[in-house]
Amino acid sequence: MYRFSFHRPLIAISLGLVSHSVSAALQPIAEAPLANDTELHCHFNRDASTDCTTTYRYTILKPNGREMLSRIDFDYSEGDTFEVISAQSTQPGAKPVALAATQIDTRSAPNPDQGFSRDKQTSLAFPNLRVGTRIRYTVRHHYPAKPLMSQFHYVLKFGPGAARRDRFKARFTAERPIHWRSEMFDAFNVTPSSNGKTLDVALKAPIYLNYINESSAAALLRIPRLEVGSAVERQAYFGDFAQRYNQILGANLPAQAAVAVAAARSLAPAEQVAALMQHINDHYRYLGDWRASERGYVPFSLAEIEQHGYGDCKDLATLLTAMLKAVGIKAETAWVSRGDVVDALLIPGTQAPNHAIVRAEVNGQVWWLDPTNPVFAPGQTMPDIQDRWVLVNDAQSQVREERIPLERPEVSIRLDKQVQYGKEGDGAVKATIIFSRLPLMQMSAADRQQGTTATDQNICANFGNDISDCQITREPTGFVVHDGYSVTARMNDQRALEKLANDYVYTDPSLKDRWEGYVNYRRQGQQADLYLGNPETYDYTYTLTGGKMEKAIPGCTVRSPWYDLDLDGKLQDGSLRYHYRLSQKKRWLTHAEVTSDAFGKMIDEARACAEQVHQVVKF
């Protein structure tokens, strides 16, 4: 399910990067709080179960390293076998002391936010930790094969972290040849055996990689990664699942679903999809249930899903697919990796996807449907499944790879704001905001989760820092939303202008702050990639009256691979009317892009463009 940010500004478009006043950098190795040495051996059994034995060694280098090791947790499924083979700590200048059995605790793990599980959790609590303490523990974990899973697939990732990695060594063994793929893995030696059934991995030299003072919107799009598997063909991994899904889809629809399908038959295709999505939203909630068994990729039957009244992604996607097919819409189940960051598909194995959705063909277009979400905008794809690979299961149980495209930067917010200034720098504000696309979906989800009053207050707060008497007029939102949703706002802004000597100053932060954020990124030496969200276009018109503005707006145009900006304005009798249109064309900006000369040139042009709006206002 897409995680909506209910308190995210609905009409503000600044990046929020300007809050950093200190330099970002890679943390010096001398500040590493921990040193780590890990040795791993995993054996992949013929039945696709896996046995892994791992030895961890840590040395506490700084006081905060003690807190990081205060309690060490291992979560695992009820059907797994987990064992602590040994655990000990060694104080500086002393002999190793075994961890007492009373310091090892096993219990039921907490349930996930939206689901039931019978996972277990084993925790280790080492006593008397201080700088210089060394701890060592070895655990063995048996992962039984999941239903219908005949192949093995294992992923190793090495992202930034607080521990200095002094040594890493892994050995993978199997009853059949091991295939492997990697990216950004130059820091490791990978050595396969002559028969292909053993693969050794070793870190070439100690490494420490930890970022400090990065933006809250920062992440890394690529990190060192190794994948091993028993095959490299997607059909080998997903063929049996595809057959099982189609068997489930071949059953008769349960009673409620059949009634909903009958009611939707007379509608146009797009309306049919909306009606069936509405039915699932009304009658089912997103809730994973792993109490009875570890189902892995296998959904419940259609009858079981209806009986439960809830389901996880694979359950709801399967039910929606069956209902769409019943009204004559071509629909197929699909597997995707959901999230802001998605890894390239090195091996198309069972560790690659984490989410099930529906591919539907509606009026000659492909729609990617996710029935776990609390809102639906016909024809639009959520940001967390855009611009990535997807594995689609056809009616013959053949699994093919497609790509979900990036959304186009269509207009998502159209604002017409009128301000009548008073002589004390205050302003009477009247505005019409037309919401579409993701901002409209965010509003609908916010209304559903926190109520319309909180959402209205959020809208008001985006108009200034000292707003009073704010009145919002709008129609109720629903689960199905359509572009062009209108909101009217009236309010008083006590600080519409900033005082400057005997005059006042007008600045448009929505046009200015974004570029200042990028300037800070470059100046402070930030290193990570930046997540922007949905490609969108903002269309804003301002009419400012009541004061005398003396500077005309000549207008400007900025074009780049990342943003397009157009500004024009008209000064008449001291009043100003201006309009700008800003298109954000990417979901992500890489570090290389933000620090490039071309991006710097775009920033300079956009800042100069924003400066045209800066005005001294006289009364």
Steps between C-alpha positions, in 0.01 A plus 500: 500500500630846411602687816335841482654783699195658660681809626693572183420848364233465235582810299853591604757390245830574673730203551561561867876481451575848630497403867854364490745762620798267539707317245413147397778251443620147535564435868874462576610146577641623832143565616371148432321379817542129421731264316343193343627164379242263350531147369204335325439153359171420326413164349212476254336161527345301218147573628563879483540531876806685628734458797713799601757522777634847576768618741497868596787678675476860622741728679358809670708800392289792627245545781206507257609158372392358836140611443501349152576159651283542808255236376547287190178365348436222249150467353398183318193309390334249730589218261869592495759347728724751674778419744763701684807278474727714716525852638774665704645836593857599577596804702833675429783291645263227623398152390182425302185451708212296361161669488273358769187319388294755693628769261355318199125543461261351244139617470230578246599787273266801481234480231556720194301824479242349266493129551530190714808286527643239728856612457744452783775723630821401676695774677850513645590746778873515574589640846760762591549646154753783476758639261745223416257214567498230233200276447469190289193291425415222255147417388355230280181560301305245297257645246253235381388517139185705442201342324558438126855636524745271320792740445726688738574873479710695751597868507792668677498881532762731646365849558642778717509424870639599836733200529845496344515182295843350570435158353221323320516146374218287360475156350196378310461130422225310323398162360482656153699769315481852642434794269606843619467862391629817665519878470743749657684203650860597426590505871451122518661192350249245370640154427288214362615139525576295191171309526301818567352370826707717734539877494742686728468872570761705685543870572830616350581764764333663802241761409294763679215678324258715697332823393435788739278810477320391186156620393192323633414435134833323440565135420736294287361363176778243468706320762737200482289191444552131426225258403527123480243259365440159355378646168493825306167446319188657650284206393710267714423710807143607432351240264349287778360808671351619172319169458365515854376858453318400183344202676365737765378741232317217326263445792150645513472844653369502858156650559584863584755527220251353252238760599753782454598367159137477390440862606804618304427323171303789349770759573774626271838325554661781705188522717501121541853513639406783737190314618691179571782686676230673707345162584831363628563816701150483653504130588866413564785648694870452452610247760753222465420172675786255547360327809385178338810446288785674325333545161789675331378606157180292506169688546194372679220372278238749380245353741742526793581863418132592497437306819784681678406849384868589484815401318856595423623621162493161326151422633344831394684505166374150420141586592509821294645314202220242516232770517649700212519189282137426584385836355706446186810707578832335427673478837809318624669469837851645523791514742702815560749651743309779671669799663678826430822315412493197273794274419581394147388147422828308516340159555121479448456289812258492789700751708458769231129596526331597826151590379217368282294728273274472195570580136178596320431617145240777504394682184823406327720614790685299764399580857705379796255448786582463869185412699682535834494881480244722680433709187465440126554742211401331172789459260769621740787297643621548855857634538617191690452272198597737216806482278604140566486141386195284565440127453161423343319166513297430184205266450735219388707536821793645309681775688630794298687813597356843423579850618263732683566846354568821684194724523500811284532834682137601459350794689433386857427836666355807333493800734335839447587718799388860551637718780377845604772656716442723801731780605648292784628230264201276560288354222149378430541180302257329267613192310369222282706181490430225249644169619577210267711187495714415806421812710131419459561139602695623802210724597248217472721271709553775758124562526445131553769454763489824699175676405426803285563754776867402530538504121342844475735630767790357304386684187470826693846463654658485155395857423725665758645510850238724662164397354169580670129470421566230242193354333521203263211409271504168316297191426569175691765274353450128446690183421476560124635843406505682167729779388370855535391505866437862602573662837422861591694668780448836672720629781699786646879488491644724771850470349427506131796736455827532689592836651808672353580847639203718399380260233401137463642214294316230307663163428347182358650209701331240278710628211820570693560240772536197275809641333654610830472139614708384206753777557542377858536141380787598273660741747487257792644209304205267541556158348174310470234489229180700551145368481257750347182292469249503220588696184262796519425843360392795713306784338479808725343841436532789749321835504645748752315828567472767768862612496723660242743265331762661285685216325367347180545130426664453160437125512733205454525144378715218641539165328691197629470121529384550860276805511322733260398846622302776330427837663316804370338798667331835456538813713210745472423800722724363773324163511674183389366189332739220417480138397752219510497138396757262648538141381695247705591227253683241712427278802864499607802722466832320522798654675678523166207693352468750785873574499532525122578826320175473305297478822692795642416702190132412543511612865649836403237555233214398730624721786528795265148423385370490858677828578277678248206451737682656798336839556522805724143602586414856597182640651 
